[in-house]
Amino acid sequence: MPAAPRQRRAARHARSADDTAASSPRKEPITVTRITDAALEVVATEGYDALTIRRVAAVLGTGPSSLYAHIVNKDDIDDLLVGRLSAEIVLPEPDPATWRDQLLDVFGQIRDQYLKYPGVSRAALAMVPTNLEALRVREGSFAILLAGGIEPRTAAWTLDAMSLYVSAYALEQSLVRQRRKNPDQEWVLSRDELVRRFTALPADTFPQTRRYATELTSGTGTDRFTFTLGLILDNLRPST
């Protein structure tokens, strides 16, 4: 017996609803990995200042409450970011003969990771890392210093000093790059312009700045980075 028009319409609507449900893609679940990916995307495209839980949630197409099932707060995201970047660091087998060069290489890698993401080194400042990858890098760096014969407490304080400098260096570089993109920031000067301004200063007030303008502005950022870490390492005295 043919179905009543009302029943046929109800069945048609039910099929349509089923078809729609079947064709609708399931949302990818929120995970710590996806949160970290989204946070890095925000920093890479908008800078660290734009990084908030709400902004990360927007990139993931969800609400902030969805993230709290996986993170505690913004500091948690910072820890995840430092951990993700630390995972890219290649650690050598500690060698007493080349420990200095090994440490320079490791911290050069850390610098390069920070420079990929404008301002992200702020996540590492004033924070004790708990991420296993960040701890792996610290353990490996500590082992290199110990292999070089550096006393444990001196080695620990050396790591703190180097980490602070690398974070500050990367942050300064990211700020300079950001300001150079702004046409109103005319005070970000080239080296030639700095030399010109220094040599034009009053000689009676700035004699040394005028005389050594070239030296004061010499070297690339990388040159000065290596020089500063060298100052720290060259003043270490291996224990006997």
N, C-alpha and C positions, 0 to 999 in steps of 0.2 A: 504494500500500500504506500503510495507516495507520501512523503513527509509534508506536514503542514508548512505553509509559507513562513510562519514565525519560527518554526524549528529549523528550516533550511537556512534562514538568515542567521539564527544563533549559531548554527554549525559553521557557516561561512565565516562569521566573525571569530569564532574560536580558532579555526584553521589559520586565519590571518594573524591572530595574536601568536599562535604557535610558530608560524613561519617567521614572524618578526623576531621572536625570542631566539629562534634557532640561528637566524642570520646575524644577530647582534654579537659582535666580538666581546669576549669576556675581558674585563679590565685586568691588566697585569698587576699582580699583588704588590703592595708596598713592601720593600725590603731595605735593610741597611745599605746594601750595595747600590740600590736605586737612589736612595736618599743622598749617598755620597756622590754619585754621578751627577745628580741634579744640583747639588751644592757647588761642585766644581764648575758646572756649566754657568751658574750664576756669577761666580767669581771671574771666570774667563771672559764673559761677555759684558758684565756690568761692573766688575770690581768687587773687592771684599766688603766695602761699605754697604753694598746692596744685599748682602747675605743675611737673610732673616728666615725664621721657620716658615713664616707665611709665604715668602717668596719661593722657597724650595717647594713648598706644598703646591703652589701655583704651577711650577714647572712640571710637577708630577700629575697635575690635573686632579688634585684632591684638596681636602681641607686640612688645616694645621692639626686638628685632632687625630687625623689618621697617622701622623708621624709620631705621636706620643706613645704609640704602642711599641716603638722601636728605639726612641731616644728620650732623654730626660729633659734636655734644654739645649740652648744654642751652644753652650760649651761642649756638649756632646758632639755636635756637628764639627766644631773645631778639632776635636780629638780625632774624629773620623778623617778629616781632611789631612791632618798631619800624618796619620797612619797610611793613607792612600799614597801620598807623595813619598813617604819613607819606603814603601814597598818597591819603589823604582830604584832605590839606591843599591848599587853592587858593592859588596864588602869583600876586600881581599883577605887572604890568609895572612895574619900578622907576621911581619918579617922584621927582625931586629935591625937588619942592614938598611932597610928602606922605609922605616916606620914614618919618617917625616913626610916623604913624598906620598905615602899611602894616605896619611891623614889629610894632606892638602887635596888629594883627589876626592876623598869622601865628602869633604865639606864643599868642594867645588860642585859636586853632584847635587848636594842639598841646595846650594845657591841657585843652580840652574832650574831645579824643580820649582823653587819659590818664584823665580822670574817668569815662569810660564803663566802664572795666575796672579794678576795685579793685587798686591796687598795681602796675599794669603799668609805671608810670614807673620802677620799679626796674630794668627791663630796659634803660633808656637810661642809667642811671648807671654811671660807670666803664667805659664801653664806647665805643670808636671805631666809629662806624657804617660798615658796608661795603655795606649794602643800597642799591641804586641809587635807590630812592624816598627813603630817608633822606638820601642825598647830594644828591638833587634839591632837597629842602627847605633843606638847608644852603647849597647854591649860590645858591638864590633869595634867601635871607635875607642872605647875604653881598653879593649884587648890590644889594640895597636899601640897605644901609649905605654901600657904595661910591658909589651914586648920590647919597646925602646928603652926599658930600664927606668921609666919614670915612676917615682914613688906614688902609691895609690891615691892619697889625698890630693897631691899636686895634679895628678892625672884627672881626677874628678873635677877640680876647680878649673882646669884647662878646658875641659869639655864645656863647662858652663860659659866661660869667656868666649870661646869660639862660636858656640851656638848663638849667644847674644849678638855677637858682631855680624854673623851671617844673616840673622833675621833682620837686624837694623839695616844692613847694606841692601838687602833685597827690597825692604820697605822703601828706602830712600830712592832706589832706582825706579820702583813702580810709581812713586809720587812724581818724579821728574818726567817720566814718560806721559803720565796723565796730564800734567800741566802743559807739556809741549803741544798737546792736542788742542788746547784752548788758546785761540788767537789773542785773547785778552791778557794772557800771562806773559807779558813782554820781558819780565825780569828773569826768565829762564834764558841765560845768555850762553853764547858759544864761547869756546876757549879763546878765540881771537879777540872777541869783544871784551872778555874779562881782562886779557893782557892790556888791551888799549886803555881800559878804565883804570887799571892799577897803575900803569905808567903815567897816567894823567893826574894822579893824586898829588897833593902838596908835598914837596920834598922834605920840608922841615918837620912835618907831622908823620909821614909814612915813608921814611927813607928805605927801610928794608923791603917793604912791599913793592915799592917802585923798582928797586935794584933787582929783586928776585921774582919779578912777576912771572917770568917764564917757568921757573922752577915750581912756584906755587900752583901753577895751573897745568903742570906736566903730567903725562901718563894717562892711560885709559882707566876706566873703572875696574877692569880685570887686573891691570897692573897694581893698582892700589889695594885691591882685595888680597892678592897674593902677598904683597908686601906686608900688610897688616897681620895676616895669619902667620907669616914668617917671623915677625917680631915676637909673637907669642911663643912659637915653637923654638926659636933660636935661643930664647932665654931659659929654656928648661934645662935642668941639670940631671942627667941620668944618675940614679943611685949606684953606688959601687959596692 
